[in-house]
Amino acid sequence: MRIALLSDVHGNLPAFEAVLADVDSESPDEIWCLGDLVGYGAQPDACVELAQDRCDLCLAGNHDLVVTGDIPIADFSSSAAAAARWTQETIGADALAFLRGLRPTEAGRAIGLYHASPRDPVWEYVLSSWQADECMDLMEPRIGAIGHSHVALWFHRSGRAQVEGAPATAGLSRNLNDGDWLLNPGGVGQPRDGDPRAAWLLLDTEGWTAEWRRVEYPIDDAADAITKAGLPHVLAERLYSGQ
């Protein structure tokens, strides 16, 4: 099966639409989203509607869970909290109902699926090899996919060897047939790896290969929507730097 893995849409409709257009060019069998359909961006309803229409599987991210009231706003930074309050006040009933039906992890698939990590599927940022090593110990599947950090990454462990890992640049491919892997597709709506282009990952579970993709999108449109909504200006500015 060929699967498009996405994460961290964050209410950024222009980025989501651009990624899905690129996904369509590869004709995958399914599209899976690892959470945070809403968050820092100003078009939550449209992003949720698009996910309902296009994604075969969606997880709940921490930004989805704060909007539904499952986790407290006090756990968020000031700008994230401001975006969460705004989203709670503006999101439609249908979109909210969809978010309430999501969970931060999914079992029984060809790979492990977690919004943040196998150890803490809501909050943990897996950014180091030692974290990945400990998380792999907790995974039942040999391969797992995570989001949350907004950073495209791969981690690999073969036998008793030390875990290796690195940022995944655009076009990078990895053969996954050997050992344990933890993969992060990067962020659709707010990348944080210095590349402002929207990110996603193409996974082939028959040949066991992974390819990281990046897509240009109209950042001005996403930034203008944030500004017009009265959200913190930093949320618009950071889209241009990918940080």
N, C-alpha and C positions, 0 to 999 in steps of 0.2 A: 504493500500500500504506500502511496505517496501522499504525505501529509504536510500541509502548510501550518507551521507553528507561529503564532503571534502572541504578543503580550503588551500590556501597558499602553492601551489606546488613549486613555485619559481624556476622553471627550474631544479629541482632536480629529474632527471629521475630514478635513482635507488630507491628512496623513493616512487615515484609515481607508479612504477611497483610493488613494494612490497605491497603497499596499495591495488592496484587493484586486486592482487592475493588473498589477505585476503578478500576483498569485494566479489570476486567470490565464496569463500567458503560459503558465506551466501546467495547467489543467490537473491539479492534484485531485486525489480521490476524496479527501476531506480537509476541512479547515478547523483547526483547534485554537482557541484563545485561552491563554493562561491567566487571565484576570485583569482587573482594573480597566473596565470599559469606560468608567467615569473617573473624574479626578481633577486634574489641573486645567483642563480645557473647558470651553464655553458651549459645547454642543452635545451634552450628555444624551438627550432623548434621541437625536439622530444617530448617534453611535450605537446606542442600545438597539434601536430598530434595525440598523444595518447588521449588527451581530446576530440578532434573531433570524434575520433573513438569510445570512450567508454562512454563519459558523455552525458546524455540526456538533461542537462541544464548546462550552464556556465554563471557566472556573470563576470563583469570586476572589477578587483581590482585596487588600486592606482598604482601598479607597471606595470600593463597592460596598464593603461591610460597614464603613462609617456612615455612608449615606442611608443605608437601611436601618441604622441604629444598633447594629450588632456589636460594634466596638465604639468607645467614646472618642469624641472629637479632641478631648484633652491629650490624647496620645500622639497628636500630630503637631508638626511645626506650624508656625503662624500662617504662612502662606497656604500650606496644605489645609489647615483648619478653615481659613477664609473660603477656599474653594469648596470644601465639604459643606459648609453652611449654605453657601450660595446654591450648590447643587441640591441640597435637601429642600430648599425653598422653591426651586424652579422645576425640578424634575417632574415629569408626568406620571400619572398613576400606572399606566401600562408598563413603562420602563422600570418603575420602582418594583412592581410585582415581579418582573423578570429577574431583576437583581436579587430579590428575596429568595428565589428558587435556586440560586447558585451556591456551590460549596468550594472551598479553597484547594481541594485535592480530589483526584478521581482515580479509583482503583479499577482493575480488570481490563486495562488497555495493554497494547503491545509494549508501551513504555510507562514509567512512572510519571505522573503529572501532578505538579505542585505549583501553587502561585509563587511561594517564596522558597521553601526548601522541604525536604522530607522530614526534617527535625522540627521545624516550625513553619507550617505552610502559609502562615499569614504574615510574619514579621521578619524572618531572618534574611539578611543580605549575604548571599554566598559569593564572596569576592576573593577568597584565598584558597590555596591548595589544601591547607589543613582542614578548613571547613568542609570542602568538597569531600575529602577523605572520610570524615566522620559522617557526612550525609550519605555517602555511598554505602556505608555499613548498615544503614537503616532502610535502604531500598530493597524491595523484593525483586523488581525487574533489574536487569543488568544495565539498562539505560534509563535515565530520567531527564525530564525537562522542567526548567524553572524560569520564572520571570522576576518581577519585583525590583531588581536593581537597575533596570533600564540599560544594562551593559551587555552587549553581545559577547559571550564567553564560551569556552569549552574547557572541561577538565577530564583527564583520562587516568585510569589506574589499571596496570597490567600485572596480575599476580601480586607478589609482595613488593613490587617496585613503588617508589615514592610517586605520589600523584603529581602529574604535570598539568599545566593549564596556561591559557593565554587569552587575551582579547581576540575576538573573531572579526577580522576585517572583511570588507565587502568582497564577495567572490570566493572566500575561503571554503575549501572542501575538506572533509575528514571521513576516513574509512572507519566505521564503528564496529567492525567484526571482531576485534580483539579487546577483551577486558571490559571494565566498567566505565561508563561515561555519564557526565552531567552537562547538559547543554542549555544555554540561555540564548534565545533568539534575538535579544535586544529589545528596545522599546519602539513601538509604532509611533506613539504620540508625543514622547518627550525623551529622546535618546540622551544618555549621559556619558558617552564615551568619546566625546570630542568630534563626532561626525553627526551633523544635524539631520542627515537623511533618515527617513523612516526605515526600520529594520524588520526583517522576518527571516524564518529558517525553513528550508525545504528538506524534509526528512523522508528517506526511502527505507521502509522497514523490510523490504525483500532483499535488496542489495546491501542494506545497512550502511547508508551514506548520509551525510548531512552537508548542506551548502547554505552559507549565510548570504543574504541578499540585502541591498540597500536601495532605496527609492527616493528620488527627488520629489518634492511636493511643494505646493504654494504656501510657504511659511507665512507670508504676509497675511493671507486669508485667516489662518489660525490665530495669529497674533492680534489681528484687528478684532476678531470675535471676542477674545479675552479682554481686550481694552474696552470695547463697547459694553461688555457685561459688568464692568466696574471691578473686575478681579485684580489682584495685585499685579502691578506692571512687570515685576520680575518674572512672572510666569510666561509673559509674552517674550521678554528679552532673551530668556535662556534658550528658547527654541532655535535662535539663530546660531548659537555656539555649540549646541549639542551637549550642554552641561546642566 
